[in-house]
Amino acid sequence: MASPTTVNFPHSLINRRGFLQVGFSGMLGLGLPLLLGARARACQDADRAGVTRRSPKSVIVVFLTGAASHLDTFDPKPEAPAEIRGEFQTMATRVPGLAVCEHLPRLAARADKFAVVRSLSHRENNHLVATHHVLTGHPQPGAFFDKVASRDDWPCYSAVLDHLRSRSDGIPSGVNLPTFLVEGPLTWPGQHAGFLGARHDPLQVSRDPNLADFRVDSLRPAPGIEITRLHDRRGLLAQVDHQQARIAETAAATRLSDQQRLAFSVLASGRIARAFDIDHEPAAVRDHYGRHAFGQSLLLARRLVEAGVPVVQANMGIVQNWDTHSENFGRLRSQLLPPLDRGVAALLDDLQASGLLDETLVLVMGEFGRTPRITTLPGANSPGRDHWAPCFSALFAGAGVRGGQVIGRSDRIGAYPATNPYAPDDVGATVFHVLGINPDVEVRDRLDRPVRLNRGEVMQSLFTGRGVRADSGRSRR
């Protein structure tokens, strides 16, 4: 499996001769064959795909890697026995009849801004396989326990967008942050472009934006190459290219010319580089999000959306951070729920204040839920909850989602949906709908075979407001 797409500028000076080489984009380390390579075929695919004419919106996926307990967040069961309901009390929200965990007070005060779906369900209790399903909207091809990422995987949401609606303004279609999900030999699937190829992989940021020295050197020119000088050197490069007409006649040189032009757009526009300058935010704003990795990652996600990035995935925690087989209540209480509560609440506030909430879908979910019954595993210091895919919850806000509603419901102990369930395929169809992509389109796999992108259905109740308490989602289990 190829490493995630990164864009690295060297720290050494670039001499004039090296800079003027036709292949200078490689010397700049842009990796443009991967990130911004030739996309003529993608445009043809978009024409065939029936990309919708309406104005597309953006998506921020707040991914709770490792899977948060639905019973201890957005679907508490206060009337259930102690071994089910757990240690936490519930908290009323500003929406009558909607209660959440007591450790989510800021989100409780903003419940009118989001919808909670309590009837998500699938069959994959394995982290890797389930992560692929929820981050692509499609089951992993050839899935088995701990099947690592490969180029046979389904593409993530931003990769599909990049394939069907290519752009040449230097803005990536997707950014993942602040960590890449890999643990030893296990690389989590669903983070890449899969069979669409490495050139459509999202840009990967692997640094904590809460660090005092946070910066993304990959988006800055090398020392000695100022932005204002790039345009002059571009003129010199054009003269060299003109003199090499025979090279330019070849298909390879044509692609290289495209890459050169796109390289300059990345460097000269500076929009993405400025988005990563998180220090430019007022201290009060940074404090509002919380001075921790959760909060500052969500602040950075907001800045990237403002800069024009259509899909941002913010991994809330390192690999399996929410995988609370033991110490479930202590970790949720002290390490996980407070920063999530502060960060997501601040994100919703900011997006609404700027008017971007109407244009941005915020999706908060993990790969599955946790077992209703609390258990203490052999050797564990305290109780926890195991993996549980048959029923879990997610939070949706923005992009036309009707806030203040609960869609679907689980049974009395949160074990199974009491209404017809939604699958990750339906979540994927909804994300594609927001991005202006027809979920039913055909794309080509690595063997050039036509395959249907998604087999789910758009979760219309999110947008119509008709799904309060009992939704009409169809079973796909």
Helices and strands as residue ranges (DSSP letters): H 16-20, H 24-27, H 32-35, H 40-49, E 58-63, H 82-85, E 90-92, E 99-101, H 105-108, G 111-113, E 114-120, H 127-136, H 157-164, E 174-177, E 182-183, E 186-187, G 194-196, G 198-200, E 203-204, G 217-219, H 227-243, H 245-248, H 251-269, H 271-275, G 278-280, H 283-289, H 293-306, E 311-315, H 328-331, I 332-336, H 337-354, G 356-359, E 360-365, E 369-370, E 387-388, E 392-397, E 405-407, H 424-434, E 442-444, E 450-452, H 461-464
